[in-house]
Amino acid sequence: TARVDLKADRKAGRLRVQAAWREPDATPETPARLAAELRRMAGWLGLEDVEVVGKGDLAEALERAL
C-alpha cells in the first residue's frame, strides 16, 4: 500500500503526483498496481496523463512504472 498527494491539473490535462510514500506493508508490486490505479483515476477525471513531480520514497519507482 501507499500514500499519495495528488493534484488534478486540468489545464495541462494531467494528474500530478505531488508525493508518493510506501506504507510498511507495501510489496514489490505496489508501484505497478498504484500506476494502474492512477491511470484509471486520471481517465475518470478526464485527464490524459499521470505525472510524478514530487517527493517520497515511492516516487522514483512509481515514475518508472508509469
Distance bins in CASP14 RR format, pairs under 12 A and 6 or more apart:
PFRMAT RR
TARGET T0000
AUTHOR 0000-0000-0000
RMODE 2
METHOD distances of the structure
MODEL  1
1 20 0 0 0 0 0 1 0 0 0 0 0
1 21 0 0 0 0 1 0 0 0 0 0 0
1 22 0 0 0 0 1 0 0 0 0 0 0
1 23 1 0 1 0 0 0 0 0 0 0 0
1 24 0 0 0 0 1 0 0 0 0 0 0
1 25 1 0 1 0 0 0 0 0 0 0 0
1 26 1 0 1 0 0 0 0 0 0 0 0
1 27 0 0 0 0 1 0 0 0 0 0 0
1 29 0 0 0 0 0 1 0 0 0 0 0
1 30 1 0 0 1 0 0 0 0 0 0 0
1 31 0 0 0 0 0 1 0 0 0 0 0
1 33 0 0 0 0 1 0 0 0 0 0 0
1 34 0 0 0 0 1 0 0 0 0 0 0
1 37 0 0 0 0 0 1 0 0 0 0 0
1 58 0 0 0 0 0 1 0 0 0 0 0
2 17 0 0 0 0 0 1 0 0 0 0 0
2 19 0 0 0 0 0 1 0 0 0 0 0
2 20 1 0 0 1 0 0 0 0 0 0 0
2 21 1 0 0 1 0 0 0 0 0 0 0
2 22 1 0 1 0 0 0 0 0 0 0 0
2 23 1 0 1 0 0 0 0 0 0 0 0
2 24 0 0 0 0 0 1 0 0 0 0 0
2 25 0 0 0 0 1 0 0 0 0 0 0
2 26 1 0 0 1 0 0 0 0 0 0 0
2 27 0 0 0 0 0 1 0 0 0 0 0
2 29 0 0 0 0 0 1 0 0 0 0 0
2 30 1 0 1 0 0 0 0 0 0 0 0
2 31 0 0 0 0 1 0 0 0 0 0 0
2 32 0 0 0 0 0 1 0 0 0 0 0
2 33 0 0 0 0 1 0 0 0 0 0 0
2 34 1 0 1 0 0 0 0 0 0 0 0
2 35 0 0 0 0 0 1 0 0 0 0 0
2 37 0 0 0 0 1 0 0 0 0 0 0
2 38 0 0 0 0 0 1 0 0 0 0 0
2 56 0 0 0 0 1 0 0 0 0 0 0
2 57 0 0 0 0 1 0 0 0 0 0 0
2 58 1 0 1 0 0 0 0 0 0 0 0
2 59 0 0 0 0 0 1 0 0 0 0 0
2 61 0 0 0 0 1 0 0 0 0 0 0
2 62 1 0 0 1 0 0 0 0 0 0 0
2 65 0 0 0 0 0 1 0 0 0 0 0
3 17 0 0 0 0 0 1 0 0 0 0 0
3 18 0 0 0 0 0 1 0 0 0 0 0
3 19 1 0 0 1 0 0 0 0 0 0 0
3 20 1 0 0 1 0 0 0 0 0 0 0
3 21 1 0 1 0 0 0 0 0 0 0 0
3 22 0 0 0 0 1 0 0 0 0 0 0
3 23 1 0 0 1 0 0 0 0 0 0 0
3 24 0 0 0 0 0 1 0 0 0 0 0
3 25 0 0 0 0 0 1 0 0 0 0 0
3 26 0 0 0 0 1 0 0 0 0 0 0
3 30 0 0 0 0 0 1 0 0 0 0 0
3 34 0 0 0 0 0 1 0 0 0 0 0
3 56 0 0 0 0 1 0 0 0 0 0 0
3 57 0 0 0 0 0 1 0 0 0 0 0
3 58 0 0 0 0 1 0 0 0 0 0 0
3 59 0 0 0 0 0 1 0 0 0 0 0
3 62 0 0 0 0 0 1 0 0 0 0 0
4 15 0 0 0 0 1 0 0 0 0 0 0
4 16 0 0 0 0 0 1 0 0 0 0 0
4 17 1 0 1 0 0 0 0 0 0 0 0
4 18 1 0 0 1 0 0 0 0 0 0 0
4 19 1 0 0 1 0 0 0 0 0 0 0
4 20 1 0 1 0 0 0 0 0 0 0 0
4 21 1 0 0 1 0 0 0 0 0 0 0
4 22 0 0 0 0 0 1 0 0 0 0 0
4 23 0 0 0 0 0 1 0 0 0 0 0
4 30 0 0 0 0 0 1 0 0 0 0 0
4 31 0 0 0 0 0 1 0 0 0 0 0
4 34 1 0 0 1 0 0 0 0 0 0 0
4 35 0 0 0 0 0 1 0 0 0 0 0
4 37 0 0 0 0 1 0 0 0 0 0 0
4 38 1 0 0 1 0 0 0 0 0 0 0
4 41 0 0 0 0 1 0 0 0 0 0 0
4 50 0 0 0 0 0 1 0 0 0 0 0
4 52 0 0 0 0 1 0 0 0 0 0 0
4 53 0 0 0 0 0 1 0 0 0 0 0
4 54 0 0 0 0 1 0 0 0 0 0 0
4 55 0 0 0 0 0 1 0 0 0 0 0
4 56 0 0 0 0 1 0 0 0 0 0 0
4 58 0 0 0 0 1 0 0 0 0 0 0
4 59 0 0 0 0 1 0 0 0 0 0 0
4 62 0 0 0 0 1 0 0 0 0 0 0
5 15 0 0 0 0 0 1 0 0 0 0 0
5 16 0 0 0 0 1 0 0 0 0 0 0
5 17 1 0 0 1 0 0 0 0 0 0 0
5 18 1 0 1 0 0 0 0 0 0 0 0
5 19 1 0 1 0 0 0 0 0 0 0 0
5 20 1 0 0 1 0 0 0 0 0 0 0
5 21 0 0 0 0 1 0 0 0 0 0 0
5 52 0 0 0 0 0 1 0 0 0 0 0
5 53 0 0 0 0 0 1 0 0 0 0 0
5 54 0 0 0 0 1 0 0 0 0 0 0
5 55 0 0 0 0 1 0 0 0 0 0 0
5 56 0 0 0 0 1 0 0 0 0 0 0
5 58 0 0 0 0 0 1 0 0 0 0 0
5 59 0 0 0 0 0 1 0 0 0 0 0
6 14 0 0 0 0 0 1 0 0 0 0 0
6 15 1 0 0 1 0 0 0 0 0 0 0
6 16 1 0 0 1 0 0 0 0 0 0 0
6 17 1 0 0 1 0 0 0 0 0 0 0
6 18 1 0 0 1 0 0 0 0 0 0 0
6 19 0 0 0 0 1 0 0 0 0 0 0
6 20 0 0 0 0 1 0 0 0 0 0 0
6 34 0 0 0 0 0 1 0 0 0 0 0
6 37 0 0 0 0 0 1 0 0 0 0 0
6 38 1 0 0 1 0 0 0 0 0 0 0
6 41 1 0 0 1 0 0 0 0 0 0 0
6 42 0 0 0 0 1 0 0 0 0 0 0
6 45 0 0 0 0 1 0 0 0 0 0 0
6 47 0 0 0 0 0 1 0 0 0 0 0
6 50 0 0 0 0 1 0 0 0 0 0 0
6 51 0 0 0 0 0 1 0 0 0 0 0
6 52 0 0 0 0 0 1 0 0 0 0 0
6 53 0 0 0 0 0 1 0 0 0 0 0
6 54 0 0 0 0 0 1 0 0 0 0 0
6 62 0 0 0 0 0 1 0 0 0 0 0
7 13 0 0 0 0 0 1 0 0 0 0 0
7 14 0 0 0 0 1 0 0 0 0 0 0
7 15 1 0 0 1 0 0 0 0 0 0 0
7 16 1 0 1 0 0 0 0 0 0 0 0
7 17 0 0 0 0 1 0 0 0 0 0 0
7 18 1 0 1 0 0 0 0 0 0 0 0
7 19 0 0 0 0 0 1 0 0 0 0 0
7 42 0 0 0 0 0 1 0 0 0 0 0
7 45 0 0 0 0 0 1 0 0 0 0 0
7 47 0 0 0 0 0 1 0 0 0 0 0
7 50 0 0 0 0 0 1 0 0 0 0 0
7 51 0 0 0 0 1 0 0 0 0 0 0
7 52 0 0 0 0 0 1 0 0 0 0 0
7 53 0 0 0 0 1 0 0 0 0 0 0
7 54 0 0 0 0 0 1 0 0 0 0 0
8 14 0 0 0 0 1 0 0 0 0 0 0
8 15 1 0 1 0 0 0 0 0 0 0 0
8 16 1 0 0 1 0 0 0 0 0 0 0
8 17 0 0 0 0 0 1 0 0 0 0 0
8 18 0 0 0 0 0 1 0 0 0 0 0
8 38 0 0 0 0 0 1 0 0 0 0 0
8 41 0 0 0 0 1 0 0 0 0 0 0
8 42 0 0 0 0 1 0 0 0 0 0 0
8 43 0 0 0 0 0 1 0 0 0 0 0
8 44 0 0 0 0 0 1 0 0 0 0 0
8 45 1 0 1 0 0 0 0 0 0 0 0
8 46 0 0 0 0 1 0 0 0 0 0 0
8 47 1 0 0 1 0 0 0 0 0 0 0
8 48 0 0 0 0 0 1 0 0 0 0 0
8 49 0 0 0 0 0 1 0 0 0 0 0
8 50 0 0 0 0 0 1 0 0 0 0 0
8 51 0 0 0 0 0 1 0 0 0 0 0
9 15 1 0 0 1 0 0 0 0 0 0 0
9 16 1 0 1 0 0 0 0 0 0 0 0
9 17 0 0 0 0 0 1 0 0 0 0 0
9 18 0 0 0 0 0 1 0 0 0 0 0
9 42 0 0 0 0 0 1 0 0 0 0 0
9 45 0 0 0 0 0 1 0 0 0 0 0
9 46 0 0 0 0 0 1 0 0 0 0 0
9 47 1 0 0 1 0 0 0 0 0 0 0
9 48 0 0 0 0 0 1 0 0 0 0 0
9 49 0 0 0 0 1 0 0 0 0 0 0
9 50 0 0 0 0 0 1 0 0 0 0 0
9 51 0 0 0 0 1 0 0 0 0 0 0
9 53 0 0 0 0 1 0 0 0 0 0 0
10 16 0 0 0 0 0 1 0 0 0 0 0
10 42 0 0 0 0 0 1 0 0 0 0 0
10 45 0 0 0 0 1 0 0 0 0 0 0
10 46 0 0 0 0 1 0 0 0 0 0 0
10 47 1 0 0 1 0 0 0 0 0 0 0
10 48 0 0 0 0 0 1 0 0 0 0 0
10 49 0 0 0 0 0 1 0 0 0 0 0
11 47 0 0 0 0 0 1 0 0 0 0 0
11 48 0 0 0 0 0 1 0 0 0 0 0
12 42 0 0 0 0 0 1 0 0 0 0 0
12 47 0 0 0 0 1 0 0 0 0 0 0
12 48 0 0 0 0 1 0 0 0 0 0 0
12 49 0 0 0 0 1 0 0 0 0 0 0
12 50 0 0 0 0 0 1 0 0 0 0 0
12 51 0 0 0 0 1 0 0 0 0 0 0
12 53 0 0 0 0 0 1 0 0 0 0 0
13 42 0 0 0 0 1 0 0 0 0 0 0
13 43 0 0 0 0 0 1 0 0 0 0 0
13 45 0 0 0 0 1 0 0 0 0 0 0
13 46 1 0 0 1 0 0 0 0 0 0 0
13 47 1 0 1 0 0 0 0 0 0 0 0
13 48 1 0 1 0 0 0 0 0 0 0 0
13 49 1 0 0 1 0 0 0 0 0 0 0
13 50 0 0 0 0 0 1 0 0 0 0 0
13 51 0 0 0 0 1 0 0 0 0 0 0
14 38 0 0 0 0 0 1 0 0 0 0 0
14 39 0 0 0 0 0 1 0 0 0 0 0
14 41 0 0 0 0 0 1 0 0 0 0 0
14 42 1 0 0 1 0 0 0 0 0 0 0
14 43 0 0 0 0 0 1 0 0 0 0 0
14 45 0 0 0 0 0 1 0 0 0 0 0
14 46 0 0 0 0 0 1 0 0 0 0 0
14 47 1 0 1 0 0 0 0 0 0 0 0
14 48 1 0 0 1 0 0 0 0 0 0 0
14 49 1 0 1 0 0 0 0 0 0 0 0
14 50 1 0 0 1 0 0 0 0 0 0 0
14 51 1 0 1 0 0 0 0 0 0 0 0
14 52 0 0 0 0 0 1 0 0 0 0 0
14 53 0 0 0 0 1 0 0 0 0 0 0
14 66 0 0 0 0 0 1 0 0 0 0 0
15 35 0 0 0 0 0 1 0 0 0 0 0
15 37 0 0 0 0 0 1 0 0 0 0 0
15 38 1 0 0 1 0 0 0 0 0 0 0
15 39 0 0 0 0 1 0 0 0 0 0 0
15 40 0 0 0 0 0 1 0 0 0 0 0
15 41 1 0 0 1 0 0 0 0 0 0 0
15 42 1 0 1 0 0 0 0 0 0 0 0
15 43 0 0 0 0 1 0 0 0 0 0 0
15 44 0 0 0 0 1 0 0 0 0 0 0
15 45 1 0 0 1 0 0 0 0 0 0 0
15 46 0 0 0 0 1 0 0 0 0 0 0
15 47 1 0 1 0 0 0 0 0 0 0 0
15 48 0 0 0 0 1 0 0 0 0 0 0
15 49 1 0 0 1 0 0 0 0 0 0 0
15 50 1 0 1 0 0 0 0 0 0 0 0
15 51 1 0 0 1 0 0 0 0 0 0 0
15 52 0 0 0 0 1 0 0 0 0 0 0
15 53 0 0 0 0 0 1 0 0 0 0 0
15 62 0 0 0 0 0 1 0 0 0 0 0
15 66 0 0 0 0 0 1 0 0 0 0 0
16 38 0 0 0 0 0 1 0 0 0 0 0
16 41 0 0 0 0 0 1 0 0 0 0 0
16 42 0 0 0 0 1 0 0 0 0 0 0
16 45 0 0 0 0 0 1 0 0 0 0 0
16 47 0 0 0 0 1 0 0 0 0 0 0
16 49 0 0 0 0 1 0 0 0 0 0 0
16 50 1 0 0 1 0 0 0 0 0 0 0
16 51 1 0 1 0 0 0 0 0 0 0 0
16 52 1 0 0 1 0 0 0 0 0 0 0
16 53 1 0 1 0 0 0 0 0 0 0 0
16 54 0 0 0 0 1 0 0 0 0 0 0
16 59 0 0 0 0 0 1 0 0 0 0 0
16 63 0 0 0 0 0 1 0 0 0 0 0
16 66 0 0 0 0 0 1 0 0 0 0 0
17 31 0 0 0 0 0 1 0 0 0 0 0
17 34 0 0 0 0 1 0 0 0 0 0 0
17 35 0 0 0 0 1 0 0 0 0 0 0
17 37 0 0 0 0 0 1 0 0 0 0 0
17 38 1 0 0 1 0 0 0 0 0 0 0
17 39 0 0 0 0 0 1 0 0 0 0 0
17 41 0 0 0 0 0 1 0 0 0 0 0
17 42 0 0 0 0 0 1 0 0 0 0 0
17 49 0 0 0 0 0 1 0 0 0 0 0
17 50 1 0 0 1 0 0 0 0 0 0 0
17 51 1 0 0 1 0 0 0 0 0 0 0
17 52 1 0 1 0 0 0 0 0 0 0 0
17 53 1 0 0 1 0 0 0 0 0 0 0
17 54 1 0 0 1 0 0 0 0 0 0 0
17 55 0 0 0 0 1 0 0 0 0 0 0
17 56 0 0 0 0 1 0 0 0 0 0 0
17 58 0 0 0 0 1 0 0 0 0 0 0
17 59 1 0 0 1 0 0 0 0 0 0 0
17 60 0 0 0 0 0 1 0 0 0 0 0
17 61 0 0 0 0 0 1 0 0 0 0 0
17 62 1 0 0 1 0 0 0 0 0 0 0
17 63 0 0 0 0 1 0 0 0 0 0 0
17 65 0 0 0 0 0 1 0 0 0 0 0
17 66 0 0 0 0 1 0 0 0 0 0 0
18 50 0 0 0 0 0 1 0 0 0 0 0
18 51 0 0 0 0 0 1 0 0 0 0 0
18 52 0 0 0 0 1 0 0 0 0 0 0
18 53 1 0 0 1 0 0 0 0 0 0 0
18 54 1 0 1 0 0 0 0 0 0 0 0
18 55 0 0 0 0 1 0 0 0 0 0 0
18 56 0 0 0 0 1 0 0 0 0 0 0
18 59 0 0 0 0 1 0 0 0 0 0 0
18 62 0 0 0 0 0 1 0 0 0 0 0
19 52 0 0 0 0 1 0 0 0 0 0 0
19 53 0 0 0 0 1 0 0 0 0 0 0
19 54 1 0 1 0 0 0 0 0 0 0 0
19 55 1 0 1 0 0 0 0 0 0 0 0
19 56 1 0 1 0 0 0 0 0 0 0 0
19 57 0 0 0 0 1 0 0 0 0 0 0
19 58 0 0 0 0 1 0 0 0 0 0 0
19 59 1 0 0 1 0 0 0 0 0 0 0
19 62 0 0 0 0 0 1 0 0 0 0 0
20 26 0 0 0 0 0 1 0 0 0 0 0
20 30 0 0 0 0 1 0 0 0 0 0 0
20 31 0 0 0 0 1 0 0 0 0 0 0
20 34 1 0 0 1 0 0 0 0 0 0 0
20 35 0 0 0 0 0 1 0 0 0 0 0
20 37 0 0 0 0 0 1 0 0 0 0 0
20 38 0 0 0 0 1 0 0 0 0 0 0
20 50 0 0 0 0 0 1 0 0 0 0 0
20 51 0 0 0 0 0 1 0 0 0 0 0
20 52 1 0 0 1 0 0 0 0 0 0 0
20 53 0 0 0 0 0 1 0 0 0 0 0
20 54 1 0 0 1 0 0 0 0 0 0 0
20 55 0 0 0 0 1 0 0 0 0 0 0
20 56 1 0 1 0 0 0 0 0 0 0 0
20 57 1 0 0 1 0 0 0 0 0 0 0
20 58 1 0 1 0 0 0 0 0 0 0 0
20 59 1 0 1 0 0 0 0 0 0 0 0
20 60 0 0 0 0 1 0 0 0 0 0 0
20 61 0 0 0 0 1 0 0 0 0 0 0
20 62 1 0 1 0 0 0 0 0 0 0 0
20 63 0 0 0 0 1 0 0 0 0 0 0
20 64 0 0 0 0 0 1 0 0 0 0 0
20 65 0 0 0 0 0 1 0 0 0 0 0
20 66 0 0 0 0 0 1 0 0 0 0 0
21 30 0 0 0 0 0 1 0 0 0 0 0
21 31 0 0 0 0 0 1 0 0 0 0 0
21 34 0 0 0 0 0 1 0 0 0 0 0
21 54 0 0 0 0 0 1 0 0 0 0 0
21 55 0 0 0 0 1 0 0 0 0 0 0
21 56 1 0 1 0 0 0 0 0 0 0 0
21 57 1 0 1 0 0 0 0 0 0 0 0
21 58 1 0 1 0 0 0 0 0 0 0 0
21 59 0 0 0 0 1 0 0 0 0 0 0
21 61 0 0 0 0 0 1 0 0 0 0 0
21 62 0 0 0 0 0 1 0 0 0 0 0
22 28 0 0 0 0 0 1 0 0 0 0 0
22 29 0 0 0 0 0 1 0 0 0 0 0
22 30 1 0 0 1 0 0 0 0 0 0 0
22 31 0 0 0 0 1 0 0 0 0 0 0
22 34 0 0 0 0 1 0 0 0 0 0 0
22 56 0 0 0 0 1 0 0 0 0 0 0
22 57 1 0 1 0 0 0 0 0 0 0 0
22 58 1 0 1 0 0 0 0 0 0 0 0
22 59 0 0 0 0 0 1 0 0 0 0 0
22 60 0 0 0 0 0 1 0 0 0 0 0
22 61 0 0 0 0 1 0 0 0 0 0 0
22 62 0 0 0 0 1 0 0 0 0 0 0
23 30 0 0 0 0 1 0 0 0 0 0 0
23 34 0 0 0 0 0 1 0 0 0 0 0
23 57 0 0 0 0 0 1 0 0 0 0 0
23 58 0 0 0 0 1 0 0 0 0 0 0
24 30 0 0 0 0 0 1 0 0 0 0 0
24 57 0 0 0 0 0 1 0 0 0 0 0
26 32 0 0 0 0 0 1 0 0 0 0 0
26 33 0 0 0 0 1 0 0 0 0 0 0
26 34 0 0 0 0 1 0 0 0 0 0 0
26 57 0 0 0 0 1 0 0 0 0 0 0
26 58 1 0 0 1 0 0 0 0 0 0 0
26 61 0 0 0 0 1 0 0 0 0 0 0
26 62 0 0 0 0 0 1 0 0 0 0 0
27 33 0 0 0 0 1 0 0 0 0 0 0
27 34 0 0 0 0 0 1 0 0 0 0 0
27 58 0 0 0 0 0 1 0 0 0 0 0
27 61 0 0 0 0 0 1 0 0 0 0 0
28 58 0 0 0 0 0 1 0 0 0 0 0
28 61 0 0 0 0 1 0 0 0 0 0 0
28 65 0 0 0 0 0 1 0 0 0 0 0
29 35 0 0 0 0 0 1 0 0 0 0 0
29 36 0 0 0 0 0 1 0 0 0 0 0
29 37 0 0 0 0 0 1 0 0 0 0 0
29 61 0 0 0 0 0 1 0 0 0 0 0
29 65 0 0 0 0 1 0 0 0 0 0 0
30 36 0 0 0 0 0 1 0 0 0 0 0
30 37 0 0 0 0 0 1 0 0 0 0 0
30 38 0 0 0 0 0 1 0 0 0 0 0
30 57 0 0 0 0 0 1 0 0 0 0 0
30 58 1 0 0 1 0 0 0 0 0 0 0
30 61 1 0 0 1 0 0 0 0 0 0 0
30 62 0 0 0 0 1 0 0 0 0 0 0
30 65 0 0 0 0 1 0 0 0 0 0 0
31 37 0 0 0 0 0 1 0 0 0 0 0
31 38 0 0 0 0 0 1 0 0 0 0 0
31 52 0 0 0 0 0 1 0 0 0 0 0
31 57 0 0 0 0 0 1 0 0 0 0 0
31 58 1 0 0 1 0 0 0 0 0 0 0
31 59 0 0 0 0 1 0 0 0 0 0 0
31 60 0 0 0 0 1 0 0 0 0 0 0
31 61 1 0 1 0 0 0 0 0 0 0 0
31 62 1 0 1 0 0 0 0 0 0 0 0
31 63 0 0 0 0 1 0 0 0 0 0 0
31 64 1 0 0 1 0 0 0 0 0 0 0
31 65 1 0 1 0 0 0 0 0 0 0 0
31 66 0 0 0 0 1 0 0 0 0 0 0
32 38 0 0 0 0 0 1 0 0 0 0 0
32 39 0 0 0 0 0 1 0 0 0 0 0
32 58 0 0 0 0 0 1 0 0 0 0 0
32 61 0 0 0 0 1 0 0 0 0 0 0
32 62 0 0 0 0 1 0 0 0 0 0 0
32 64 0 0 0 0 1 0 0 0 0 0 0
32 65 1 0 1 0 0 0 0 0 0 0 0
32 66 0 0 0 0 1 0 0 0 0 0 0
33 39 0 0 0 0 0 1 0 0 0 0 0
33 40 0 0 0 0 0 1 0 0 0 0 0
33 58 0 0 0 0 0 1 0 0 0 0 0
33 61 0 0 0 0 0 1 0 0 0 0 0
33 62 0 0 0 0 0 1 0 0 0 0 0
33 65 0 0 0 0 1 0 0 0 0 0 0
34 40 0 0 0 0 0 1 0 0 0 0 0
34 41 0 0 0 0 0 1 0 0 0 0 0
34 50 0 0 0 0 1 0 0 0 0 0 0
34 52 0 0 0 0 0 1 0 0 0 0 0
34 58 1 0 0 1 0 0 0 0 0 0 0
34 59 0 0 0 0 0 1 0 0 0 0 0
34 61 0 0 0 0 1 0 0 0 0 0 0
34 62 1 0 1 0 0 0 0 0 0 0 0
34 63 0 0 0 0 0 1 0 0 0 0 0
34 64 0 0 0 0 0 1 0 0 0 0 0
34 65 1 0 0 1 0 0 0 0 0 0 0
34 66 0 0 0 0 1 0 0 0 0 0 0
35 41 0 0 0 0 0 1 0 0 0 0 0
35 42 0 0 0 0 0 1 0 0 0 0 0
35 49 0 0 0 0 0 1 0 0 0 0 0
35 50 1 0 0 1 0 0 0 0 0 0 0
35 51 0 0 0 0 0 1 0 0 0 0 0
35 52 0 0 0 0 1 0 0 0 0 0 0
35 58 0 0 0 0 0 1 0 0 0 0 0
35 59 0 0 0 0 0 1 0 0 0 0 0
35 61 0 0 0 0 1 0 0 0 0 0 0
35 62 1 0 0 1 0 0 0 0 0 0 0
35 63 0 0 0 0 1 0 0 0 0 0 0
35 64 0 0 0 0 1 0 0 0 0 0 0
35 65 1 1 0 0 0 0 0 0 0 0 0
35 66 1 0 1 0 0 0 0 0 0 0 0
36 42 0 0 0 0 0 1 0 0 0 0 0
36 43 0 0 0 0 0 1 0 0 0 0 0
36 50 0 0 0 0 0 1 0 0 0 0 0
36 62 0 0 0 0 0 1 0 0 0 0 0
36 65 0 0 0 0 1 0 0 0 0 0 0
36 66 0 0 0 0 1 0 0 0 0 0 0
37 43 0 0 0 0 0 1 0 0 0 0 0
37 44 0 0 0 0 0 1 0 0 0 0 0
37 50 0 0 0 0 1 0 0 0 0 0 0
37 62 0 0 0 0 0 1 0 0 0 0 0
37 65 0 0 0 0 0 1 0 0 0 0 0
37 66 0 0 0 0 0 1 0 0 0 0 0
38 44 0 0 0 0 0 1 0 0 0 0 0
38 45 0 0 0 0 0 1 0 0 0 0 0
38 47 0 0 0 0 0 1 0 0 0 0 0
38 49 0 0 0 0 0 1 0 0 0 0 0
38 50 1 0 1 0 0 0 0 0 0 0 0
38 51 0 0 0 0 1 0 0 0 0 0 0
38 52 0 0 0 0 1 0 0 0 0 0 0
38 58 0 0 0 0 0 1 0 0 0 0 0
38 62 1 0 0 1 0 0 0 0 0 0 0
38 63 0 0 0 0 0 1 0 0 0 0 0
38 65 0 0 0 0 1 0 0 0 0 0 0
38 66 1 0 0 1 0 0 0 0 0 0 0
39 45 0 0 0 0 0 1 0 0 0 0 0
39 46 0 0 0 0 0 1 0 0 0 0 0
39 47 0 0 0 0 1 0 0 0 0 0 0
39 48 0 0 0 0 0 1 0 0 0 0 0
39 49 0 0 0 0 1 0 0 0 0 0 0
39 50 1 0 1 0 0 0 0 0 0 0 0
39 51 0 0 0 0 0 1 0 0 0 0 0
39 62 0 0 0 0 0 1 0 0 0 0 0
39 65 0 0 0 0 1 0 0 0 0 0 0
39 66 1 0 0 1 0 0 0 0 0 0 0
40 46 0 0 0 0 0 1 0 0 0 0 0
40 47 0 0 0 0 0 1 0 0 0 0 0
40 50 0 0 0 0 1 0 0 0 0 0 0
41 47 0 0 0 0 1 0 0 0 0 0 0
41 49 0 0 0 0 0 1 0 0 0 0 0
41 50 0 0 0 0 1 0 0 0 0 0 0
42 48 1 0 0 1 0 0 0 0 0 0 0
42 49 1 0 0 1 0 0 0 0 0 0 0
42 50 1 0 1 0 0 0 0 0 0 0 0
42 51 0 0 0 0 1 0 0 0 0 0 0
42 66 0 0 0 0 0 1 0 0 0 0 0
43 49 0 0 0 0 1 0 0 0 0 0 0
43 50 0 0 0 0 1 0 0 0 0 0 0
44 50 0 0 0 0 0 1 0 0 0 0 0
49 66 0 0 0 0 1 0 0 0 0 0 0
50 62 0 0 0 0 1 0 0 0 0 0 0
50 63 0 0 0 0 1 0 0 0 0 0 0
50 65 0 0 0 0 1 0 0 0 0 0 0
50 66 1 0 1 0 0 0 0 0 0 0 0
51 59 0 0 0 0 0 1 0 0 0 0 0
51 62 0 0 0 0 0 1 0 0 0 0 0
51 63 0 0 0 0 1 0 0 0 0 0 0
51 66 0 0 0 0 1 0 0 0 0 0 0
52 58 0 0 0 0 1 0 0 0 0 0 0
52 59 1 0 1 0 0 0 0 0 0 0 0
52 60 0 0 0 0 1 0 0 0 0 0 0
52 61 0 0 0 0 1 0 0 0 0 0 0
52 62 1 0 1 0 0 0 0 0 0 0 0
52 63 1 0 1 0 0 0 0 0 0 0 0
52 64 0 0 0 0 1 0 0 0 0 0 0
52 65 0 0 0 0 1 0 0 0 0 0 0
52 66 1 0 0 1 0 0 0 0 0 0 0
53 59 0 0 0 0 1 0 0 0 0 0 0
53 62 0 0 0 0 0 1 0 0 0 0 0
53 63 0 0 0 0 1 0 0 0 0 0 0
53 66 0 0 0 0 0 1 0 0 0 0 0
54 60 0 0 0 0 0 1 0 0 0 0 0
54 62 0 0 0 0 1 0 0 0 0 0 0
54 63 0 0 0 0 1 0 0 0 0 0 0
55 62 0 0 0 0 0 1 0 0 0 0 0
55 63 0 0 0 0 0 1 0 0 0 0 0
56 62 0 0 0 0 1 0 0 0 0 0 0
56 63 0 0 0 0 0 1 0 0 0 0 0
58 64 0 0 0 0 0 1 0 0 0 0 0
58 65 0 0 0 0 1 0 0 0 0 0 0
58 66 0 0 0 0 0 1 0 0 0 0 0
59 65 0 0 0 0 0 1 0 0 0 0 0
59 66 0 0 0 0 0 1 0 0 0 0 0
60 66 0 0 0 0 0 1 0 0 0 0 0
END
